[in-house]
Amino acid sequence: MAEPHDEQDKDQTKLQREDLHGIWAMEREAQLDITRTEQLAEQQKLYGLEAAASIKDRSITLFDRGKRAGGYNGTFLGVPFLEDMRQLGGQDVVFVGAPLDTGTTFRAGTRFGPQALRQISTLGGFYNTDHGVILREALQMVDAGDIQVIPANIEKSFDQIADAMSYIAERKVLPIVLGGDHSIGYPTIRGIAPFIEGNIGIIHFDRHSDLTETSLDERMHGSPFFHATNIPNAPATNLVQIGIGGWTGSKSGIRVARERHATVISIDDIERYGIDRVMEFALEVAWKNAKTIWLSFDIDSIDPAFAPGTGTPEPGGLLPREALKMIRLAIREGIAGMELVEVAPPYDVSDITALLGGRLIMDVLATLVESGKLGQQPGQASGSSEPA
């Protein structure tokens, strides 16, 4: 008895090219109306701004306004998404993603860091009992979505990030950068440096020195501060690295720190001298002859028991309470901006790494408000004062 499909096999007509559905699809493609698509692309070019000069494909924008834009994937803390970047200016804070993991040398995944930070940031609200601050009331905040990086080209990605940071710095809005691997630490500083009238101090929390010139023949996530401190107004003498140590460190990075007179503070130093003394010293070094501070926080500075979702975990790092206290002390005199890097969701557990990263950012903002460095201080609107 013949199988059902044998009836089709009886057709012995020779197959012709025009019989193929794929050929029909090719012809159909030429007939499709793409007017609305082209209009949307033109709008995205206006809203997302012109890409860096090194980008050959001029349909690519500086800030991603395509299907992966912040407005589609949610925003940090649920703040408004600023679709049209021409409207940036006058706000207190702008959150911006740098979804890059091209600079990762082993375990990739930080390109998904901005998305993870945004999604878990809406757990809870804007009010913090410890600070007595309601961020939504104290600050005008927007989310600019992500910078359009080029995953296959780290140098073009650096150009994009640097240009995006320059655009933000020129408009005098405090940038909070959601990384991304730590290679972005070079172009972020490169972007803001021309707009700082004086030196930039860098406070860098990490388990790794990130001062090696190259890794695998490229400027990778182990080398941002080698290149950042080549910028004339970001000298290594104002670089303070906190939490360095362990078995994933770089001998050449420590050598560069010694040669350039950077300051390295280990976990042992924190245990020996205490948080308050260490941070007082760190601020003294970072602010010496400097105009402002850039805060670069690598989530792997925290012990992987509390932050497993990162590419290069190293046991023996900071405890979350220590990290939260240290960043509050670090930024009381104000900052030019902050980056939170190396959150890698593929290795996270129940979003705890992304949650901690978001809380570090929120504590920074609350501290800036408390210390009168940003936004509207608590009680300012009603004329009330803090309790005695």
N, C-alpha and C positions, 0 to 999 in steps of 0.2 A: 504494500500500500504506500502510495507516495506521501511524503511529508508536505504540510501546507505550503511551505516556501518554495517547493519545487515548481509551482505554477509560474512564479516569477522567473525562475531560471529557464523556462521554455522560450522566453523572448530572446531570440538570437540576433535581434537587430544590433548592428554595430554601434557602439557608444560613440557619440560625437561630442566635440568640445562644448558646443552650445547647449548640450543636454545637462551639463554640470550645474549644480546649484551654486557652486563657488563662482562660476562665470557670470551667472545672473546677479550675484551679490556685487561683483565688480562693476557691472553696468548700472545696477541700481544705485550704487554709491555716487555716481556722477550726476544722478538726477535729484539727489536729496537737497532740500532747502536748508541752508545753514545760516540764514539771516540772523535769527535770534542768538545762535551760538556766537557768531562774530560780534554782535552787539554786546553780548555779555563779556566777551574777551576784551573788547575795547574799554568797557567800564572797569574791568579788573585791572587793566593797565593804568588807568587813571587813579583808581583807589589804592593800588598796591605799589605805585611809583616805579620809576625806571630802575632797571637792574644795574649792577656794577658794570663799569666799562669793560671788564674782562669777559663778560657774558656775551657770546656771539648771537645766541637766539634771543632776539629782543622781544619776543612774546613772553619771556620769563620776567616776572616782576621782583622787586626787592622784598616786599612782604607778600607772602602767599595769600592769594585771594581766590584760589580754586576750591576744589571739593574737600581739601584737607584744612581749610582755613578755620580759625578759632571759633567763628560763629556757628560752624557746623558741629564741631566736636565739644562744644562747651567752653566756658571761659573760667579763668582762675577766680575763685570765690563767687562766681556767677555775676561778675561785674559786666557792664555793657561792652559789647564787641565793637571796636572802632573800625568799621569796614573801610571808610575813606580816610586814609592816612594823611590827607591834606588838612584834615581837621584836628590833627595833633597839635596841642599847645594850650596852655591854661590849666591842664589837669595837674594833679599832684604826682600821680604814679601811673606808669604804663607797664603792664606785664607783656613780655614778648618771648616767644619760644625760639630756641635755636636747636632744631631737632637733628643734630649731627652725631653720627658715630663713625664717620670716616677716619677719625683720629684714634680709634680704639685699636690696641695692639693685640688683644686676645679675645675677650668675650664681648661681642657687640650687643647692641640693644638699647643704647641711650637715645637713639632717634625717637623712641617712644616715651622718653622721659617727660617732655612737656605735656603730652596728652594725659599721662598718668597723674601728674601733679595737678592738672586742672580738674580731672574727674573726682579725685578724692578730696580736693580742697573744699567742696561744698558740703562735706560732712561737718555739721555744726553750723555756727553762725558767725557774725561779725563782732560779737561781744566777748571780752575776756575779763574774768573776775580779778585776775592777778594784776592786770594793767589798769583796769577801770576805764577801758577805751572801747568805743564802738567804731570800728574802722570805717564802716559805711557812712557814719555821721562826720567823722574827723577828716576824711580824705576823699578827694575826687579821683576815682580810679577807672581806668579802661584797660581792656585787653586788646592788643594789636594783632593777635594771632601769631603765626610763625613767620620768621624770616625764611625766605625761599633759598635753601641750601642746595648744593649740587652734590649728591651722594658719591659720585665717582671722581670728584675733583676737590681735594681739600683746599687748595689755594684759591680757587674760584669761590668756594664757600666762605673762606676767610674774607675775601673782598666783599661779598654780600653782607656778612655780619658786620664788618667794619663800617660800611656805608650806612647800614641800618642804624647802628649805634650813633654815628655822626648826625644822622637826621634827627634822632631823639635828643641828643645832647644840645644841638643847635636850638631846639625848641624848649629847652630848660624843663623837661619833665623827667622825674626820677625813674630810671629804668630798672626793672626787676627781670632778669634774664633767666628763663627756664631752660636748662640744658637737657640734653646734649652732653657730649663728652668734654673733658677739660681742655681740649685743644682750643676751644672757643675763648679761653682766657686771654689769648694773644689778640685776636681781632676785636674783642670788646674794648680792651684798653687802647688799642690802636685807633678805634673809632672815636672815643671820647677825648683822647689826649689833646687834639688841636683846640678843643673848646675849654680847656682848663688853663687859666692864667697863672701857672706855677706848677710845682711838682705834684705828682700823684703818689700817695702812699698806698701800698697794697697789703691788706691783711688777708692771708691765705691759710685756710683751714684744710688740712689734708694729711694722709698717712704717707704720701709720696712727695718728693721735693719738686718734681715737674720742672727741673732746670737743665735737663739734657738737651743738647742742641737739636738732635734728630733721633728718631727711632725708625728702623727699617727704611732709612734714607729719606724720611719725610719729617715735617714738623707735626708731631703727633700729640696725643694727650699727655705725654710725659715731658713736653718741651715748651708749654706756653710761656712760662716766666723767664726762660732763657731769652726769648725773642721780645717779650713785653718790656723787659728791663733794658733792651737796646734802644727803646724809645727815649729820646733825650729828657723828657720831663717825667719819666717813670723809672728813676734810678734804683738799682738793686739795694742801695743803702737804705731805702725806704720800704723794702720788702721784708715782711715778717711772716714766717711760715710756722704754723702751729699744729702740733700733733704728729710731726714727722717721725718715722721709725718703722721697725719690723723687717720682715724678710722679702718684701717686694720693693724695697727702696733702690735707689740708684747711686752707686758710688760716684759716677761722673757728675751727677746732680749735686751731691754734697761738695765735690771739688769746686764746681762753679760757684756755689754759695760762698765758699771760703774765699775764692779769688775775687769775687765781686762785692764781698763784705755785706752779704745779705744776713739776716738774722733767723736762725733756726731754733725753734722751741720744741723740745720733745715731750712725750707723755711723762717721762721721768721728771722733767723740769716742772711740769704742772703738779705732779704728786709731791715733789720736794718743796716747792715754794708757794703752792696754792694758787687758785684761780685769780684772786684779786691782785696779788703782787705780779703775777705773770702778765695779766692784761694791762696793768698800769705801765709795765715796762714795754709791752708791745705797742701801746699807743704812743709812748714817748718816742720810740724809734720810727714808727710809721708816719707820725705827724711832724718830725723834725724837718723844718724848712719846706714843709709840704702845704699845699693849698686845700687838699681834700683827700679822702680815702675811698678806695675801691675795695669792696668786700667780695672775696671769691671763696665760696664754701663748697668743698667737695664732700659729698655725703659719705664717702668711704673713710673720712676722718672719724666717723662714729663706728664703734665696735659692730662687726657684722651680726652679732646676736640681736641687735636692735635695727640694723639696716642691711639686711642680706641682699637687697635688690640693687647690686652695683657690680660693675665689671671686674674690679680688682680689689676684692675684700681683703682686709688684713686684720687679724685678731689683735686685741689689745688697745683698741682705739678709745675715743671719748665715750662717756655715757651720755644719754640724751639730756639729762639735767645739767651736766657740765657744759655741754655744747650750747644749750639755750641760755645759760647764764653768761657764758663767754661772749656770745654774739651781742647780747644786750649791753655788755660793758664795752664791746668793740666799737659800737656805732653811736654812742651817746653824743658825740660831738658832731655828728652828721656824716653823710657819705655821698659820693657822686653816683652810686648805684651798687647793685649787687647781682651776682650770678650764683645760682644753685645748680650744681652739675653732678653728672655721673649717676643719676637715678636710671636704673636699667630694669624696667618692669618684667622682662622674661625671667629674672632670677628672684623676683620679690615674692613675699609670702603675705597674703591677705592685705596687700597694699600698704604694709606698715612703713616701708622705706619712703614711698611717695608721700604718705601722710606726715611723717616726720619732716621731710623736706619742706612741705607746705607750711607746717607749723613754725619752722625756723624763719621762713619768709614773713609770716604773720607777726611773729614776735619782733622782728626787725622793724616792721612798719609801726607797730604799737609803741616801741621804744622811741622811735623818731618823733612820734606825736607827743608822747609823754615829756620828752626833753625839749619840746618846742622847736625842733628842727624841721618839721614838716606838718602841713595841714593845720587843722583847728584843734587846739588843746581841749582836753576834757573840761566841761563847765563853761567854756568860753562863750558859747551861744546864749546860755541862760544867765550868765554873769555869776554863777555859783563858783565856789572855790573847793579845792581838795580838802578832805577832812584833816584835822590837826593830828 
